[in-house]
């Protein structure tokens, strides 16, 4: 069995500067202004840099999960809309009780479908 190949991360100068600025800021000793940091972050995101990838991340040291992604309520609504329409259109809710009842199906009182 062959050992797994090691991969080496090669960072650009801007990526190294971004990571150094982030570490310095977290240590309480910022090395650049917030505006410069934000501009560098936007520039790296436009080039699809790995160091600025959004999404959840885990820290082994602090044992915390962080995320800088935000909820997209439009996509969330569009994903859940078909399920809501199916549930509403199934006829599982009777008009007489507001819910499916075994009493109706056993010939108790007449329910409208």
C-alpha positions, 0 to 999 in steps of 0.5 A: 500500500502506498502512503498518501501524497502530501499536499503543500499549500502555497499562498500568495503575498496577499493571502499571507498578509491577510492571514497575518492581519487576521492573527494580529487582530485576534491577538489584539494588535492590528497591523492594518486598518479595518478598511484596508483589511476589508478591501483585501478580503474583497479582493481575495474573495473575487479571486476565489482564494481559499483563505477567505472561503465562507462557511462553517469552520471548526477550531480545534484549539477553542473547540468552537464552530464559527461561520460568516455565512448568512441566511438567504431567506429567498432561497429558504422560502423557495426550497420550502414552498413546494413542500408547503403546497403539497401539504396544503393540497393533499386533502389531509385536513378536513373542514369539519375538524381541522384535522384528520380524525379516525371518528370521521372515517368510521362513519361517525359524523359526515365530514366534507373532504 
